[in-house]
């Protein structure tokens, strides 16, 4: 018997963003941060407006970095050892362009 792993194609296109569900849930009551509270919907809208660079959000449990008025995300394709904090929808644009996001923990 072969011991190779069986692989399957991913059901999405583009770069994966792992986003903290707990951070998003905390932002639901703040009307100014609704775009971050519903990050998956915001990214879908972003993909329609910018079809060149597609993003895909996977909501994950708490990453133990709990910012005030922000969502903790990880982009494994860029750097799986670093977490980023999205504080506005403009930060999503920075993330999509693969520019460094504000270095909060250096």
C-alpha positions as a Markdown table, in Angstrom:
| # | Residue | x | y | z |
|---|---|---|---|---|
| 1 | Unk | 0.0 | 0.0 | 0.0 |
| 2 | Unk | 1.2 | 3.5 | -0.8 |
| 3 | Unk | 1.4 | 6.0 | 2.0 |
| 4 | Unk | 0.9 | 9.1 | -0.2 |
| 5 | Unk | -1.7 | 11.6 | 0.8 |
| 6 | Unk | -4.7 | 12.0 | -1.4 |
| 7 | Unk | -5.2 | 15.6 | -2.5 |
| 8 | Unk | -8.2 | 17.4 | -3.8 |
| 9 | Unk | -8.6 | 20.8 | -5.6 |
| 10 | Unk | -9.6 | 23.7 | -3.4 |
| 11 | Unk | -13.2 | 24.9 | -3.9 |
| 12 | Unk | -12.1 | 28.5 | -4.1 |
| 13 | Unk | -9.8 | 30.7 | -6.1 |
| 14 | Unk | -7.4 | 33.3 | -4.8 |
| 15 | Unk | -5.6 | 33.9 | -1.5 |
| 16 | Unk | -6.9 | 32.6 | 1.7 |
| 17 | Unk | -7.5 | 34.9 | 4.7 |
| 18 | Unk | -8.1 | 33.2 | 8.1 |
| 19 | Unk | -10.3 | 35.6 | 10.1 |
| 20 | Unk | -11.2 | 35.4 | 13.8 |
| 21 | Unk | -15.0 | 34.8 | 14.3 |
| 22 | Unk | -14.8 | 36.2 | 17.9 |
| 23 | Unk | -13.4 | 39.6 | 16.7 |
| 24 | Unk | -16.1 | 39.9 | 14.1 |
| 25 | Unk | -18.8 | 39.0 | 16.6 |
| 26 | Unk | -17.6 | 41.8 | 19.0 |
| 27 | Unk | -18.0 | 44.4 | 16.2 |
| 28 | Unk | -21.6 | 43.6 | 15.2 |
| 29 | Unk | -23.0 | 46.2 | 17.6 |
| 30 | Unk | -20.9 | 49.0 | 16.2 |
| 31 | Unk | -22.5 | 50.6 | 13.1 |
| 32 | Unk | -19.2 | 52.1 | 11.9 |
| 33 | Unk | -17.5 | 48.7 | 11.8 |
| 34 | Unk | -20.2 | 46.6 | 10.1 |
| 35 | Unk | -17.9 | 46.0 | 7.1 |
| 36 | Unk | -15.5 | 44.2 | 9.4 |
| 37 | Unk | -18.2 | 42.4 | 11.4 |
| 38 | Unk | -19.3 | 40.8 | 8.2 |
| 39 | Unk | -15.8 | 40.3 | 6.7 |
| 40 | Unk | -16.8 | 37.5 | 4.3 |
| 41 | Unk | -19.5 | 39.6 | 2.7 |
| 42 | Unk | -17.1 | 42.6 | 2.5 |
| 43 | Unk | -14.5 | 40.4 | 0.7 |
| 44 | Unk | -17.1 | 39.1 | -1.7 |
| 45 | Unk | -18.0 | 42.8 | -2.6 |
| 46 | Unk | -14.3 | 43.6 | -2.9 |
| 47 | Unk | -13.8 | 40.6 | -5.3 |
| 48 | Unk | -16.6 | 41.9 | -7.5 |
| 49 | Unk | -15.1 | 45.4 | -7.6 |
| 50 | Unk | -11.5 | 44.2 | -8.1 |
| 51 | Unk | -11.5 | 40.9 | -10.1 |
| 52 | Unk | -7.8 | 40.8 | -10.6 |
| 53 | Unk | -6.8 | 39.7 | -7.1 |
| 54 | Unk | -9.3 | 37.3 | -5.5 |
| 55 | Unk | -9.5 | 36.8 | -1.7 |
| 56 | Unk | -11.3 | 34.1 | 0.2 |
| 57 | Unk | -12.2 | 34.3 | 3.9 |
| 58 | Unk | -12.3 | 31.3 | 6.2 |
| 59 | Unk | -13.7 | 32.1 | 9.7 |
| 60 | Unk | -11.7 | 30.4 | 12.4 |
| 61 | Unk | -11.9 | 30.4 | 16.2 |
| 62 | Unk | -10.1 | 32.9 | 18.4 |
| 63 | Unk | -6.4 | 33.5 | 17.6 |
| 64 | Unk | -5.7 | 35.0 | 21.1 |
| 65 | Unk | -4.9 | 38.4 | 19.7 |
| 66 | Unk | -8.0 | 40.5 | 20.6 |
| 67 | Unk | -7.7 | 44.0 | 19.3 |
| 68 | Unk | -10.2 | 46.8 | 20.2 |
| 69 | Unk | -12.2 | 47.8 | 17.1 |
| 70 | Unk | -10.5 | 45.4 | 14.8 |
| 71 | Unk | -10.4 | 41.9 | 13.4 |
| 72 | Unk | -7.4 | 39.6 | 13.6 |
| 73 | Unk | -6.5 | 37.8 | 10.4 |
| 74 | Unk | -3.7 | 35.6 | 9.1 |
| 75 | Unk | -2.6 | 35.2 | 5.5 |
| 76 | Unk | -0.8 | 31.9 | 5.2 |
| 77 | Unk | 0.3 | 32.5 | 1.7 |
| 78 | Unk | 2.2 | 35.7 | 2.7 |
| 79 | Unk | 3.5 | 34.8 | 6.2 |
| 80 | Unk | 1.9 | 32.2 | 8.3 |
| 81 | Unk | 4.0 | 33.3 | 11.4 |
| 82 | Unk | 2.4 | 36.8 | 11.5 |
| 83 | Unk | -1.0 | 38.0 | 12.4 |
| 84 | Unk | -2.5 | 41.2 | 11.1 |
| 85 | Unk | -5.2 | 43.5 | 12.4 |
| 86 | Unk | -7.8 | 44.9 | 10.1 |
| 87 | Unk | -9.3 | 48.1 | 11.5 |
| 88 | Unk | -11.1 | 49.4 | 8.4 |
| 89 | Unk | -12.0 | 48.3 | 4.9 |
| 90 | Unk | -9.0 | 50.2 | 3.6 |
| 91 | Unk | -6.8 | 47.7 | 5.4 |
| 92 | Unk | -8.5 | 45.0 | 3.3 |
| 93 | Unk | -7.2 | 46.8 | 0.2 |
| 94 | Unk | -3.6 | 46.8 | 1.7 |
| 95 | Unk | -4.0 | 43.1 | 2.4 |
| 96 | Unk | -5.1 | 42.4 | -1.2 |
| 97 | Unk | -2.2 | 44.3 | -2.7 |
| 98 | Unk | 0.2 | 42.3 | -0.5 |
| 99 | Unk | 1.5 | 45.4 | 1.1 |
| 100 | Unk | 2.6 | 45.2 | 4.7 |
| 101 | Unk | -0.2 | 46.2 | 7.1 |
| 102 | Unk | 0.6 | 48.5 | 10.0 |
| 103 | Unk | 3.2 | 46.7 | 12.1 |
| 104 | Unk | 1.4 | 46.5 | 15.4 |
| 105 | Unk | 3.6 | 43.8 | 17.1 |
| 106 | Unk | 7.2 | 44.3 | 16.2 |
